[in-house]
Amino acid sequence: MTARIPSAGCGGCALSRRRFLAAGCAACLGAVGLRGDESGVSAGKGGKTRIRIVYSLHAEKQPGPDWPNVGFDFGPAMARINKELADKCEDFEFVTSMAKGPEEAKKIVDGDKDAGIDGYLVYQMNCWNRVVQPLAATGKPVLYADFQYGGSGGFLVYTAAFLRAKTPNVGFVASSEMKDLVKAVRCFSVVKKGGSAADFAAATARVRAERTPDTGDLDCKEDDLKLLSAEECLRRLKEAKILAVRGKETGPAQAIMGIQIEQVPFAEVNDAWKAADQDEARAIADRWERTAKDVTDVTRETLETCAAMYLAQKAVLKKHGANAITINCLGGFYGGHIHAYPCLGFHELNNEGLVGGCECDVRSTATMVAFTTLTQGRPGFISDPVIDTARRQIIYAHCVASNKVFGPKGKTNPFRIMTHSEDRQGAAVRSLLPTGYLTTTLEADGGRKEILFHQAKAVANSPDDRACRTKLAAVPVGDIEKLFTEWDRWGWHRVTFYGDLKEPVKALADALGWKVVEEA
């Protein structure tokens, strides 16, 4: 789970919770090198292309909750990357550094003025560390790489910004295959042979396109989707209400698509949690233990605490006459404002045709409300996506997911109960979502009067232990290269629904007088 950057996660705050948590981390600027001296005073040996690898991360061993997870040891991963490049790029010399943010990155730039550095490989290991920007500003060729399920949020947002600005010297690689990284690194030789930094970036784009597989079979399983008309949907949205829980604020906020927004303080939810019927909470915990495929590293006490939070959410929804709630979950939990994770409660609400939205992301919650209404109960899956060109996939990842993607009366899929991934605390869901179906992914923005849209065929559930628990892998319909372009405008979150909603989305946009932006 993560707040979006830079757009409205927790109430439009420009500072994401991940950046807030990382702010206190110690600076880490040091050598994890393999060849060449860290001071960088010598030119490339024997005319070799000399590249500085810069790992963008909080620390070698992760000190706090963030992707991939607290305590994650980046050392072995960096060592593998270093060794692979040294072995496969014999005409190159590499020197390596770590940097936490722009200040450390600028020190690297200053130290490299007379170092004979031909270019930079910047590896985004954690999400929001702004290391690549000062290096790109040098004008030297920069290869920007995603450490997937670690740095993917910042990688997508920052890459889209480079593409929008037409930054000529930045190429990028978003692949789970080391071979693709090696091929992209070899493009630095273009500059060594007299080409420009722009020629280098163009070469990386050609390599990426050549190594991205075709879409394959996009035929999907039949899906009996039942929809409201756009007009009836809009009528019902005027009767809907979202409760936004993020601090001490109370009262109405700006409506989205006619959906009422009401601010509710943490204290009200926490008081409802304290007042929850403990016998009922135990019965819900019994049901979760019985119906989950397994329960891993989550105590019975935690299950009962989360069940009480679910009952609290239901009570607060009933009190305010609302059908959706979104909570600044980790901000509330870490700040001591609430004392249980809301993830399993959101899971239950979404299974019931109501809406539980993560991180007080009002925009994504409104998207969930609108299209759950349009599809007569199908839940949205709010996620932090990752793009993997090696498999031509987008992976939708989060720790909250329904296991009734076809609606409350539809068939269920298996799910596991696990800790929340980033901090290994509380309880969250790994839903093993159905494959072979067409999905539609959306964001609806009232300020822009736009609906962001792409579709993909669900093909797999990733079991990777890094990052969020539920990971639905899907093959995008359309241009995967175009799918890199909108993250700077829209932020990281997306909301995925099962079903072909292309024409219904257009009809709803027309009824609203809005525009559909196709991002693939």
C-alpha positions as CSV (number, residue, x, y, z in Angstrom):
1,M,0.0,0.0,0.0
2,T,1.2,3.5,-0.7
3,A,0.0,7.0,-1.1
4,R,0.1,8.3,-4.7
5,I,2.8,10.8,-5.7
6,P,2.2,13.6,-6.5
7,S,-1.6,13.6,-6.7
8,A,-4.2,13.2,-4.0
9,G,-3.5,10.3,-1.9
10,C,-4.4,11.2,1.7
11,G,-6.5,14.3,1.0
12,G,-4.2,15.8,-1.6
13,C,-1.2,16.1,0.6
14,A,2.0,16.3,-1.5
15,L,4.0,14.4,1.1
16,S,3.3,10.7,0.9
17,R,3.4,8.5,4.0
18,R,6.3,6.6,2.5
19,R,8.3,9.9,2.0
20,F,7.3,10.9,5.6
21,L,8.5,7.5,7.0
22,A,11.7,7.7,5.0
23,A,12.5,11.3,6.0
24,G,14.1,10.2,9.3
25,C,16.3,7.5,7.7
26,A,20.0,8.0,7.9
27,A,21.9,9.1,4.8
28,C,23.7,6.3,3.1
29,L,26.3,7.4,0.6
30,G,28.9,4.7,0.3
31,A,30.7,2.2,-1.9
32,V,29.2,-1.1,-2.8
33,G,31.6,-1.2,-5.7
34,L,33.1,-4.0,-7.8
35,R,35.7,-2.3,-10.0
36,G,37.3,1.1,-10.1
37,D,38.0,3.3,-7.1
38,E,35.0,4.9,-5.4
39,S,36.6,8.3,-5.5
40,G,36.3,8.2,-9.2
41,V,39.5,10.0,-10.0
42,S,40.7,7.8,-12.8
43,A,39.4,7.5,-16.3
44,G,38.1,4.3,-17.8
45,K,40.9,1.8,-18.0
46,G,42.1,0.9,-21.4
47,G,39.5,3.1,-23.1
48,K,36.6,1.2,-21.5
49,T,33.2,2.9,-21.1
50,R,33.1,4.0,-17.5
51,I,29.7,3.9,-15.8
52,R,28.7,4.8,-12.3
53,I,25.9,2.7,-10.9
54,V,23.9,4.7,-8.3
55,Y,21.5,2.7,-6.1
56,S,18.7,5.0,-4.9
57,L,17.5,3.7,-1.5
58,H,17.1,4.6,2.2
59,A,19.8,2.2,3.4
60,E,21.4,-1.1,2.5
61,K,19.1,-2.8,5.1
62,Q,15.7,-1.2,5.0
63,P,15.1,0.6,8.4
64,G,11.3,1.1,8.1
65,P,8.0,0.1,6.4
66,D,8.2,0.7,2.7
67,W,8.4,-1.4,-0.4
68,P,9.9,-4.1,-0.6
69,N,9.4,-4.5,3.3
70,V,11.0,-3.5,6.6
71,G,14.3,-5.2,7.2
72,F,14.9,-6.0,3.5
73,D,18.6,-6.6,2.8
74,F,19.5,-4.9,-0.5
75,G,23.1,-6.1,-0.3
76,P,22.7,-9.4,-2.1
77,A,20.5,-7.9,-4.8
78,M,23.1,-5.1,-5.4
79,A,25.9,-7.7,-5.4
80,R,24.1,-9.8,-8.0
81,I,23.6,-6.8,-10.3
82,N,27.2,-5.7,-9.9
83,K,28.5,-9.2,-10.7
84,E,26.2,-9.7,-13.7
85,L,27.2,-6.4,-15.3
86,A,30.9,-7.1,-14.6
87,D,30.7,-10.5,-16.2
88,K,28.5,-9.6,-19.2
89,C,29.9,-6.1,-20.0
90,E,33.6,-6.7,-20.4
91,D,34.2,-3.5,-22.3
92,F,32.9,-1.5,-19.4
93,E,34.3,-0.4,-16.1
94,F,31.8,0.2,-13.2
95,V,32.1,2.2,-10.1
96,T,29.2,2.2,-7.6
97,S,27.5,4.4,-5.0
98,M,24.4,4.6,-2.9
99,A,22.3,7.7,-2.4
100,K,19.3,8.5,-0.3
101,G,18.2,11.7,-2.0
102,P,19.1,14.7,-4.1
103,E,21.8,16.0,-1.7
104,E,23.8,12.8,-1.9
105,A,23.2,12.6,-5.7
106,K,24.6,16.2,-6.1
107,K,27.7,15.2,-4.1
108,I,28.2,12.3,-6.6
109,V,27.9,14.7,-9.5
110,D,30.4,17.1,-8.0
111,G,32.9,14.3,-7.3
112,D,32.6,13.0,-10.9
113,K,33.6,16.3,-12.6
114,D,37.0,15.0,-13.4
115,A,36.4,11.3,-13.1
116,G,35.9,10.3,-16.7
117,I,32.4,9.0,-16.1
118,D,30.7,8.3,-19.4
119,G,27.2,7.8,-18.0
120,Y,25.0,6.8,-15.1
121,L,22.9,3.7,-14.3
122,V,20.4,4.7,-11.6
123,Y,18.6,1.8,-9.9
124,Q,15.4,2.9,-8.1
125,M,15.5,0.5,-5.1
126,N,13.0,2.3,-2.9
127,C,10.1,4.2,-4.3
128,W,10.4,7.9,-3.7
129,N,14.1,8.7,-3.3
130,R,14.7,11.6,-5.7
131,V,18.2,10.6,-6.9
132,V,17.8,10.2,-10.6
133,Q,16.8,13.9,-11.2
134,P,20.2,15.5,-10.4
135,L,22.0,12.9,-12.4
136,A,19.7,13.4,-15.4
137,A,20.4,17.2,-15.1
138,T,24.1,16.6,-15.9
139,G,23.2,15.9,-19.5
140,K,25.2,12.7,-19.5
141,P,23.4,9.6,-20.7
142,V,21.4,8.1,-17.8
143,L,19.9,4.6,-17.8
144,Y,17.0,4.5,-15.2
145,A,16.1,1.0,-13.9
146,D,13.3,-0.3,-11.7
147,F,14.1,-2.7,-8.9
148,Q,10.6,-4.2,-9.2
149,Y,8.5,-4.5,-6.1
150,G,10.9,-2.1,-4.5
151,G,11.2,1.2,-6.4
152,S,8.3,0.8,-8.8
153,G,6.2,3.7,-7.7
154,G,8.9,6.4,-8.0
155,F,10.2,4.7,-11.1
156,L,6.8,5.0,-12.9
157,V,6.1,8.5,-11.8
158,Y,9.6,9.8,-12.5
159,T,9.9,8.0,-15.8
160,A,6.6,9.5,-17.0
161,A,7.9,12.9,-16.0
162,F,11.0,12.4,-18.1
163,L,8.9,11.3,-21.0
164,R,6.6,14.2,-20.7
165,A,9.5,16.7,-20.6
166,K,11.1,14.9,-23.5
167,T,14.3,14.6,-21.5
168,P,16.7,13.6,-24.2
169,N,19.5,11.8,-22.3
170,V,17.4,9.4,-20.2
171,G,16.7,5.8,-21.2
172,F,14.9,3.3,-19.0
173,V,14.5,-0.4,-18.3
174,A,11.6,-2.0,-16.5
175,S,12.2,-5.7,-16.7
176,S,12.5,-8.7,-14.4
177,E,15.2,-10.2,-16.7
178,M,18.8,-9.3,-16.1
179,K,19.5,-9.9,-19.8
180,D,17.4,-6.8,-20.6
181,L,19.4,-4.7,-18.2
182,V,22.6,-5.9,-19.8
183,K,21.4,-5.1,-23.3
184,A,20.4,-1.6,-22.2
185,V,23.7,-1.0,-20.4
186,R,25.6,-1.9,-23.6
187,C,23.8,1.1,-25.3
188,F,26.2,3.4,-23.4
189,S,28.8,2.4,-26.0
190,V,26.9,4.5,-28.5
191,V,28.2,7.6,-26.8
192,K,31.7,6.2,-26.4
193,K,31.7,5.8,-30.2
194,G,30.7,9.5,-30.8
195,G,26.9,9.4,-30.5
196,S,24.9,11.8,-28.4
197,A,23.1,11.1,-25.2
198,A,19.9,11.3,-27.2
199,D,21.2,8.6,-29.4
200,F,21.9,6.5,-26.3
201,A,18.3,7.0,-25.1
202,A,16.9,6.1,-28.5
203,A,19.0,2.9,-28.5
204,T,17.6,1.8,-25.1
205,A,14.1,2.3,-26.4
206,R,14.8,0.1,-29.5
207,V,16.3,-2.6,-27.2
208,R,13.3,-2.4,-24.9
209,A,10.9,-2.8,-27.8
210,E,12.8,-5.6,-29.4
211,R,12.9,-7.6,-26.1
212,T,9.3,-7.0,-25.2
213,P,7.3,-10.1,-26.3
214,D,4.1,-9.9,-28.4
215,T,0.8,-9.8,-26.6
216,G,0.0,-13.4,-27.4
217,D,-3.6,-14.8,-27.1
218,L,-5.9,-12.1,-25.7
219,D,-9.1,-14.1,-26.0
220,C,-10.8,-14.0,-22.6
221,K,-13.3,-16.2,-20.8
222,E,-16.9,-15.3,-21.0
223,D,-18.1,-12.9,-18.4
224,D,-21.8,-12.3,-17.7
225,L,-21.5,-8.6,-16.9
226,K,-24.8,-6.9,-15.9
227,L,-24.7,-3.1,-16.0
228,L,-26.9,-0.1,-15.2
229,S,-27.4,2.6,-17.7
230,A,-25.2,5.7,-17.4
231,E,-28.2,7.7,-16.4
232,E,-29.4,5.3,-13.7
233,C,-25.8,5.1,-12.4
234,L,-25.5,8.8,-12.0
235,R,-28.9,9.0,-10.3
236,R,-27.7,6.4,-7.7
237,L,-24.3,8.2,-7.3
238,K,-26.2,11.2,-5.9
239,E,-27.4,8.9,-3.1
240,A,-23.9,7.6,-2.4
241,K,-21.6,8.9,0.3
242,I,-17.9,8.3,1.1
243,L,-16.5,8.7,4.6
244,A,-12.9,10.1,4.5
245,V,-11.0,9.3,7.7
246,R,-7.7,10.9,8.0
247,G,-7.3,13.2,11.1
248,K,-9.5,15.4,13.2
249,E,-11.5,17.0,10.3
250,T,-15.3,16.8,10.2
251,G,-17.9,17.9,7.7
252,P,-18.5,17.8,4.0
253,A,-15.9,18.0,1.3
254,Q,-16.1,18.5,-2.5
255,A,-18.4,15.9,-4.2
256,I,-17.0,13.8,-7.0
257,M,-19.4,12.6,-9.8
258,G,-22.3,13.6,-7.5
259,I,-20.9,11.3,-4.7
260,Q,-21.0,13.1,-1.3
261,I,-17.8,13.2,0.6
262,E,-17.9,13.5,4.4
263,Q,-14.8,13.9,6.6
264,V,-14.8,11.8,9.8
265,P,-12.1,11.9,12.5
266,F,-10.0,8.9,13.5
267,A,-11.4,9.1,17.0
268,E,-14.9,8.3,15.8
269,V,-13.7,5.1,14.2
270,N,-11.5,4.2,17.1
271,D,-14.4,4.7,19.5
272,A,-16.6,2.4,17.4
273,W,-13.8,-0.2,17.4
274,K,-13.7,-0.1,21.2
275,A,-17.4,-0.5,21.4
276,A,-17.6,-3.4,19.0
277,D,-19.3,-6.6,20.2
278,Q,-16.5,-9.0,21.1
279,D,-18.6,-12.1,20.7
280,E,-19.5,-11.0,17.1
281,A,-15.8,-10.2,16.5
282,R,-14.8,-13.7,17.6
283,A,-17.4,-15.2,15.3
284,I,-16.1,-13.3,12.3
285,A,-12.5,-14.3,13.2
286,D,-13.7,-18.0,13.3
287,R,-15.2,-17.5,9.8
288,W,-12.0,-16.0,8.5
289,E,-9.9,-18.9,9.9
290,R,-12.4,-21.4,8.4
291,T,-12.7,-19.9,4.9
292,A,-9.1,-18.7,4.3
293,K,-6.8,-21.0,2.4
294,D,-4.4,-20.5,5.3
295,V,-3.4,-17.9,8.0
296,T,0.3,-17.1,8.1
297,D,2.1,-15.2,10.9
298,V,-1.2,-13.6,12.1
299,T,-2.2,-14.3,15.6
300,R,-5.8,-15.1,16.7
301,E,-5.7,-11.9,18.8
302,T,-4.9,-9.9,15.7
303,L,-7.8,-11.5,13.8
304,E,-10.2,-10.6,16.5
305,T,-8.9,-7.0,16.6
306,C,-9.3,-6.7,12.9
307,A,-12.8,-8.2,13.1
308,A,-13.7,-5.5,15.6
309,M,-12.4,-2.9,13.2
310,Y,-14.6,-4.3,10.5
311,L,-17.6,-4.0,12.9
312,A,-16.5,-0.4,13.6
313,Q,-16.5,0.5,9.9
314,K,-20.0,-0.9,9.5
315,A,-21.2,1.0,12.5
316,V,-19.8,4.3,11.3
317,L,-21.1,3.7,7.8
318,K,-24.6,3.1,9.2
319,K,-24.4,6.2,11.5
320,H,-23.6,8.5,8.5
321,G,-25.8,6.8,5.9
322,A,-22.8,6.1,3.8
323,N,-21.8,3.2,1.5
324,A,-18.1,3.7,1.3
325,I,-15.2,4.4,3.7
326,T,-11.6,5.2,3.1
327,I,-9.1,5.5,6.0
328,N,-5.5,6.9,6.2
329,C,-4.7,3.4,7.5
330,L,-1.0,3.4,8.3
331,G,-0.9,7.1,9.2
332,G,-3.7,6.3,11.7
333,F,-2.1,3.1,13.0
334,Y,1.5,4.4,13.3
335,G,0.2,7.7,14.9
336,G,-1.7,5.8,17.5
337,H,-5.1,7.1,16.3
338,I,-6.5,3.7,15.5
339,H,-5.4,0.4,16.9
340,A,-6.2,-2.1,14.2
341,Y,-5.5,-2.4,10.5
342,P,-8.7,-1.9,8.4
343,C,-7.5,-4.2,5.6
344,L,-9.7,-7.3,6.4
345,G,-12.6,-4.9,7.1
346,F,-12.2,-3.4,3.6
347,H,-12.0,-7.0,2.2
348,E,-15.4,-7.8,3.8
349,L,-17.0,-4.5,2.7
350,N,-15.9,-5.0,-0.9
351,N,-17.3,-8.5,-0.9
352,E,-20.7,-7.2,0.3
353,G,-21.1,-4.6,-2.5
354,L,-20.0,-1.7,-0.3
355,V,-16.6,0.0,-0.6
356,G,-13.6,0.0,1.6
357,G,-10.8,2.2,0.1
358,C,-7.1,2.3,1.2
359,E,-5.1,5.2,2.4
360,C,-7.8,7.8,2.4
361,D,-7.5,8.0,-1.3
362,V,-10.7,9.7,-2.0
363,R,-10.3,9.8,-5.8
364,S,-9.7,6.1,-6.1
365,T,-12.6,5.4,-3.6
366,A,-14.9,7.5,-5.7
367,T,-13.8,5.5,-8.7
368,M,-14.6,2.3,-6.8
369,V,-18.1,3.7,-5.8
370,A,-18.9,4.8,-9.4
371,F,-18.1,1.5,-11.1
372,T,-19.2,-0.8,-8.3
373,T,-22.6,1.0,-8.8
374,L,-22.4,0.8,-12.6
375,T,-21.6,-3.0,-12.5
376,Q,-24.2,-3.7,-9.8
377,G,-21.8,-4.7,-7.1
378,R,-18.5,-5.7,-8.6
379,P,-15.7,-4.5,-6.4
380,G,-12.7,-2.5,-7.5
381,F,-9.2,-3.5,-6.7
382,I,-7.1,-0.5,-5.7
383,S,-3.5,-1.1,-6.4
384,D,0.1,0.1,-6.8
385,P,1.0,-1.3,-10.3
386,V,4.4,-2.5,-11.5
387,I,5.3,-2.9,-15.3
388,D,7.4,-5.8,-16.4
389,T,8.4,-5.6,-20.1
390,A,10.1,-9.0,-20.0
391,R,6.6,-10.6,-19.7
392,R,4.7,-7.7,-21.2
393,Q,2.7,-7.5,-18.0
394,I,1.3,-5.0,-15.6
395,I,1.1,-6.3,-12.1
396,Y,-1.6,-4.8,-9.8
397,A,-0.3,-5.1,-6.2
398,H,-2.0,-4.2,-2.9
399,C,-2.7,-5.7,0.5
400,V,-6.5,-5.3,0.2
401,A,-8.5,-7.2,-2.3
402,S,-11.9,-8.8,-2.6
403,N,-12.3,-12.5,-3.3
404,K,-15.7,-11.9,-5.0
405,V,-14.6,-10.1,-8.1
406,F,-17.9,-10.8,-9.9
407,G,-20.0,-9.3,-7.1
408,P,-21.6,-10.4,-3.8
409,K,-23.6,-13.1,-5.5
410,G,-20.8,-14.3,-7.8
411,K,-18.4,-17.1,-7.4
412,T,-15.5,-16.7,-4.9
413,N,-11.8,-17.3,-5.3
414,P,-9.3,-18.6,-2.7
415,F,-7.6,-16.1,-0.4
416,R,-4.8,-16.2,2.2
417,I,-4.6,-14.1,5.4
418,M,-1.0,-12.7,6.0
419,T,0.6,-9.8,7.7
420,H,0.6,-6.4,6.0
421,S,3.6,-6.7,3.7
422,E,5.6,-3.5,4.3
423,D,5.8,-3.7,8.1
424,R,5.0,-7.4,8.6
425,Q,2.3,-6.5,11.2
426,G,-1.4,-6.7,11.4
427,A,-3.5,-8.8,8.9
428,A,-4.0,-8.4,5.2
429,V,-5.2,-10.4,2.3
430,R,-3.6,-12.2,-0.6
431,S,-6.5,-12.9,-2.9
432,L,-5.7,-15.5,-5.6
433,L,-7.7,-13.7,-8.3
434,P,-9.3,-15.4,-11.3
435,T,-7.3,-15.6,-14.5
436,G,-8.3,-15.6,-18.1
437,Y,-10.7,-12.7,-17.8
438,L,-10.6,-9.2,-19.3
439,T,-10.1,-6.5,-16.7
440,T,-10.7,-2.7,-16.9
441,T,-8.5,-0.4,-14.9
442,L,-9.6,3.2,-14.1
443,E,-9.1,6.4,-12.2
444,A,-11.8,9.1,-12.3
445,D,-10.7,12.7,-11.5
446,G,-13.4,15.3,-10.8
447,G,-11.0,18.2,-11.1
448,R,-9.8,17.3,-14.6
449,K,-13.2,15.8,-15.6
450,E,-11.4,12.9,-17.0
451,I,-11.5,9.1,-16.6
452,L,-8.2,7.3,-17.1
453,F,-8.6,3.9,-18.7
454,H,-6.8,0.8,-19.8
455,Q,-7.6,-2.9,-20.2
456,A,-5.7,-6.1,-19.6
457,K,-6.1,-9.9,-19.6
458,A,-5.6,-11.4,-16.1
459,V,-3.0,-14.2,-16.5
460,A,-1.4,-15.0,-13.1
461,N,-1.1,-14.3,-9.4
462,S,2.5,-13.5,-8.4
463,P,3.6,-15.1,-5.1
464,D,6.7,-12.8,-4.7
465,D,7.2,-12.0,-1.1
466,R,8.3,-8.4,-1.8
467,A,5.8,-5.6,-1.7
468,C,2.0,-5.9,-1.3
469,R,0.4,-9.3,-0.8
470,T,-2.1,-9.5,-3.7
471,K,-0.4,-9.3,-7.1
472,L,-2.5,-9.8,-10.2
473,A,-0.4,-10.0,-13.3
474,A,-2.1,-9.0,-16.6
475,V,-1.2,-8.5,-20.2
476,P,-2.2,-5.0,-21.4
477,V,-4.5,-4.6,-24.4
478,G,-2.8,-2.0,-26.6
479,D,0.6,-0.3,-26.4
480,I,2.7,-1.1,-23.3
481,E,5.1,1.7,-24.2
482,K,2.2,4.2,-23.9
483,L,1.4,2.7,-20.5
484,F,4.5,4.4,-19.1
485,T,3.3,7.9,-19.8
486,E,0.5,9.0,-17.4
487,W,1.9,8.2,-13.9
488,D,3.2,11.7,-13.3
489,R,-0.2,13.2,-13.9
490,W,-2.3,10.6,-12.1
491,G,0.0,9.2,-9.5
492,W,0.5,5.5,-8.7
493,H,-2.9,4.1,-7.7
494,R,-5.2,2.5,-10.2
495,V,-8.5,0.7,-9.7
496,T,-9.2,-2.6,-11.5
497,F,-12.5,-4.2,-12.2
498,Y,-13.3,-7.5,-13.8
499,G,-15.3,-7.1,-17.1
500,D,-15.2,-5.2,-20.4
501,L,-16.2,-1.7,-19.3
502,K,-14.9,0.2,-22.3
503,E,-18.2,1.2,-23.8
504,P,-19.9,1.7,-20.4
505,V,-17.0,4.0,-19.3
506,K,-17.4,6.1,-22.4
507,A,-21.1,6.3,-21.9
508,L,-20.7,7.4,-18.3
509,A,-18.1,10.0,-19.3
510,D,-20.4,11.3,-22.0
511,A,-23.3,11.6,-19.5
512,L,-20.9,13.5,-17.1
513,G,-19.5,15.7,-19.9
514,W,-16.1,14.2,-19.2
515,K,-13.2,12.9,-21.3
516,V,-11.8,9.4,-21.4
517,V,-8.0,9.2,-21.4
518,E,-6.8,5.9,-22.8
519,E,-3.3,5.2,-21.3
520,A,-2.5,2.2,-23.4
